[in-house]
Amino acid sequence: MKKIRKLAALVLMASLIAGMTSGCSKNQASSKKAREIYFLNFKPEIADKYKAIVSEYEKKTGVHVKVVTAASGTYEQTLKAEVAKSDPPTIFQINGLVGYKNWKDYCADLSGSKLYSYLQDKSLAIKDGDGVYGIPYAVEAYGIIYNDSIMKKYFALPNKAVSINSADEIKNFQTLKQVVEDMTKHKSELGIDGVFASTSLTKGEEWRWQTHLANLPFYYEFKENTKYDDTVLAGINTKDITFKYNQNYKNIFDLYINNSTVDKKMLGSKSVADSMSEFALGKAAMVQNGVWAWSQISGVQGNVIKDTDVKFMPIYTGIEGEEQQGLCIGTENFFAINSKVSKEKQQDSLDFLDWLFSSTEGKKHVIEDLGFIAPFNTFTDSEKPQDPLAQQTISWMKRTDVKIVPWTFESFPSQNFKDIFGAQLLQYCQGKVTWDDLVKTVIKAWKVESEA
C-alpha cells in the first residue's frame, strides 16, 4: 500500500512539474508574443509596403511592430494625439531641427545606437550638445518629373515654336515657359489634357506647393543671410521674412495652374493621387513631385509610362544663374525613439531599425519596396534602388556642373504656417485674393508662427 501511495505521489509530482514547465513555456511564449513596438509612419504612399516588412520581422523575432500611418498633412496632429495615449508610438519621425524643438522631451539619445554608427555623414543627424536625437533614413530629391516620350513627340513637331530639340536643353525658366506654353497650344496633337498634372490643393494635399515649391524662394532669401552658412539655421533665426523672391514663386506656380489638365478654379478638389494618376495615364507630360513618386506612378492601373521615359529636371523659377541649379535634395524625415517608453521597448525599436537597414532581408525591403536611397554604410553601391526616379536622383547627385538646392523648408516655423500658405494658394487660384494679398498673409503668418 505504501508503495502504491509513493508511486501515486511520484506520478502526481511529475505531473505537477510537467504542468508547471508547460505553463512556464506557454507564459514565456505568450510573453515573447506580447512584445510590441509602435511605429507612427509619416509617408502614406508607402504604408502598404510596411505590412509585409513587419510581418516578416515578427515571424523572425516574435516582436510585433504596430504600424499606424498618419493621413497626408496631419502627422503633427496625429503624433500629438498618439503620444498622449497609454500605448504611445515607440518610433516616430521629426521634421528636422524645428521638429526636434517641438519634440525634444520625447527624443531618446541615439548616439550609442548601431543605426547612428552606420550613418555615412554624421553631420546629417539631429544633434543637441553631445546627444543625437534624430537619424535620417533616406536621401530624397524632388523636381519636375516629365514623360520623355511625350516630350520627344513635342520636339518632333515641325511647327514647334522653340529652337531646342530635347528636354535636356531646358536649363532656365524662360525656356521652360516657352516650351510649356507651346505644348499647351499643341496638346491635342500630343494627346494630353494639359502639360502639367493638376495642382493638388485639397486641404492636406497642398504640401508640394506650400512646402516643396516654397523651398526655392526661401532658400534664395536665406542664402543671402551671410551670418549663417546653413540656410535652415538662417531660416530658423529669421523672425521677419521679406518673401523677396515671391515673383519667382509666382512664375512657376502660374505656369503650373495655367497649363494644367484641369481649370485652376477646380484645384481645391484635387489630391496628390489624382495628379499622379493623370501623369501615369499619359494625360499630362509633367508633374512636380519627388523620388518617392515612382511607386505611385507604377501602381496606377493602366499606367502607360515606361521606366526609361521617366526623367527629372530642376524647378526653374527665373532666378539669376539658375542654369547651374540642380534638384532639391535632402531629407526632412528623421527617426526618433520615444524616451518616455520603457528601455526594453526603446531597444526593441532600435533592433527593428537595425534589422531593416543592415540585414540582407531588411535592406532588400528598403531597396525594392520602400525605394529609399539610404544614407548608411551598410549599403554597397550595388544596393541602391533601381527605380527610374531613384536612378535619376543618384545621377543628379553625381553631377559636378550643378549645385543642389538644400531642403530649407525644414526651417518653416510650423505646420500652421504651411496650412495658411496652402489655403491662400487655393484662394488665389479661385480669384478670391490677389497675389499681393497672398504675399502679405504669408509674411504675417511667418512672423506670428515664429514668435509662437
C-alpha positions, 0 to 999 in steps of 0.5 A, spaced: 500 500 500 505 504 501 508 503 495 502 504 491 501 511 495 509 513 493 508 511 486 501 515 486 505 521 489 511 520 484 506 520 478 502 526 481 509 530 482 511 529 475 505 531 473 505 537 477 512 539 474 510 537 467 504 542 468 508 547 471 514 547 465 508 547 460 505 553 463 512 556 464 513 555 456 506 557 454 507 564 459 514 565 456 511 564 449 505 568 450 510 573 453 515 573 447 508 574 443 506 580 447 512 584 445 510 590 441 513 596 438 509 602 435 511 605 429 507 612 427 509 612 419 509 619 416 509 617 408 502 614 406 504 612 399 508 607 402 504 604 408 502 598 404 509 596 403 510 596 411 505 590 412 509 585 409 516 588 412 513 587 419 510 581 418 516 578 416 520 581 422 515 578 427 515 571 424 523 572 425 523 575 432 516 574 435 516 582 436 510 585 433 511 592 430 504 596 430 504 600 424 499 606 424 500 611 418 498 618 419 493 621 413 497 626 408 498 633 412 496 631 419 502 627 422 503 633 427 496 632 429 496 625 429 503 624 433 500 629 438 494 625 439 498 618 439 503 620 444 498 622 449 495 615 449 497 609 454 500 605 448 504 611 445 508 610 438 515 607 440 518 610 433 516 616 430 519 621 425 521 629 426 521 634 421 528 636 422 531 641 427 524 645 428 521 638 429 526 636 434 524 643 438 517 641 438 519 634 440 525 634 444 522 631 451 520 625 447 527 624 443 531 618 446 539 619 445 541 615 439 548 616 439 550 609 442 545 606 437 548 601 431 543 605 426 547 612 428 554 608 427 552 606 420 550 613 418 555 615 412 555 623 414 554 624 421 553 631 420 546 629 417 543 627 424 539 631 429 544 633 434 543 637 441 550 638 445 553 631 445 546 627 444 543 625 437 536 625 437 534 624 430 537 619 424 535 620 417 533 614 413 533 616 406 536 621 401 530 624 397 530 629 391 524 632 388 523 636 381 519 636 375 518 629 373 516 629 365 514 623 360 520 623 355 516 620 350 511 625 350 516 630 350 520 627 344 513 627 340 513 635 342 520 636 339 518 632 333 513 637 331 515 641 325 511 647 327 514 647 334 515 654 336 522 653 340 529 652 337 531 646 342 530 639 340 530 635 347 528 636 354 535 636 356 536 643 353 531 646 358 536 649 363 532 656 365 525 658 366 524 662 360 525 656 356 521 652 360 515 657 359 516 657 352 516 650 351 510 649 356 506 654 353 507 651 346 505 644 348 499 647 351 497 650 344 499 643 341 496 638 346 491 635 342 496 633 337 500 630 343 494 627 346 494 630 353 489 634 357 494 639 359 502 639 360 502 639 367 498 634 372 493 638 376 495 642 382 493 638 388 490 643 393 485 639 397 486 641 404 492 636 406 494 635 399 497 642 398 504 640 401 508 640 394 506 647 393 506 650 400 512 646 402 516 643 396 515 649 391 516 654 397 523 651 398 526 655 392 524 662 394 526 661 401 532 658 400 534 664 395 532 669 401 536 665 406 542 664 402 543 671 402 543 671 410 551 671 410 551 670 418 549 663 417 552 658 412 546 653 413 540 656 410 535 652 415 539 655 421 538 662 417 531 660 416 530 658 423 533 665 426 529 669 421 523 672 425 521 677 419 521 674 412 521 679 406 518 673 401 523 677 396 523 672 391 515 671 391 515 673 383 519 667 382 514 663 386 509 666 382 512 664 375 512 657 376 506 656 380 502 660 374 505 656 369 503 650 373 495 652 374 495 655 367 497 649 363 494 644 367 489 638 365 484 641 369 481 649 370 485 652 376 478 654 379 477 646 380 484 645 384 481 645 391 478 638 389 484 635 387 489 630 391 496 628 390 493 621 387 489 624 382 495 628 379 499 622 379 494 618 376 493 623 370 501 623 369 501 615 369 495 615 364 499 619 359 494 625 360 499 630 362 507 630 360 509 633 367 508 633 374 512 636 380 513 631 385 519 627 388 523 620 388 518 617 392 513 618 386 515 612 382 511 607 386 505 611 385 506 612 378 507 604 377 501 602 381 496 606 377 492 601 373 493 602 366 499 606 367 502 607 360 509 610 362 515 606 361 521 606 366 526 609 361 521 615 359 521 617 366 526 623 367 527 629 372 529 636 371 530 642 376 524 647 378 526 653 374 523 659 377 527 665 373 532 666 378 539 669 376 544 663 374 539 658 375 542 654 369 547 651 374 541 649 379 540 642 380 534 638 384 532 639 391 535 634 395 535 632 402 531 629 407 526 632 412 524 625 415 528 623 421 527 617 426 526 618 433 525 613 439 520 615 444 524 616 451 518 616 455 517 608 453 520 603 457 528 601 455 526 594 453 521 597 448 526 603 446 531 597 444 526 593 441 525 599 436 532 600 435 533 592 433 527 593 428 531 599 425 537 595 425 534 589 422 531 593 416 537 597 414 543 592 415 540 585 414 540 582 407 532 581 408 531 588 411 535 592 406 532 588 400 525 591 403 528 598 403 531 597 396 525 594 392 519 596 396 520 602 400 525 605 394 529 609 399 536 611 397 539 610 404 544 614 407 548 608 411 554 604 410 551 598 410 549 599 403 554 597 397 553 601 391 550 595 388 544 596 393 541 602 391 534 602 388 533 601 381 527 605 380 527 610 374 526 616 379 531 613 384 536 612 378 535 619 376 536 622 383 543 618 384 545 621 377 543 628 379 547 627 385 553 625 381 553 631 377 559 636 378 556 642 373 550 643 378 549 645 385 543 642 389 538 646 392 538 644 400 531 642 403 530 649 407 523 648 408 525 644 414 526 651 417 518 653 416 516 655 423 510 650 423 505 646 420 500 652 421 504 656 417 504 651 411 496 650 412 495 658 411 500 658 405 496 652 402 489 655 403 491 662 400 494 658 394 487 655 393 484 662 394 488 665 389 487 660 384 479 661 385 480 669 384 478 670 391 485 674 393 490 677 389 497 675 389 499 681 393 494 679 398 497 672 398 504 675 399 502 679 405 498 673 409 504 669 408 509 674 411 504 675 417 503 668 418 511 667 418 512 672 423 506 670 428 508 662 427 515 664 429 514 668 435 509 662 437 
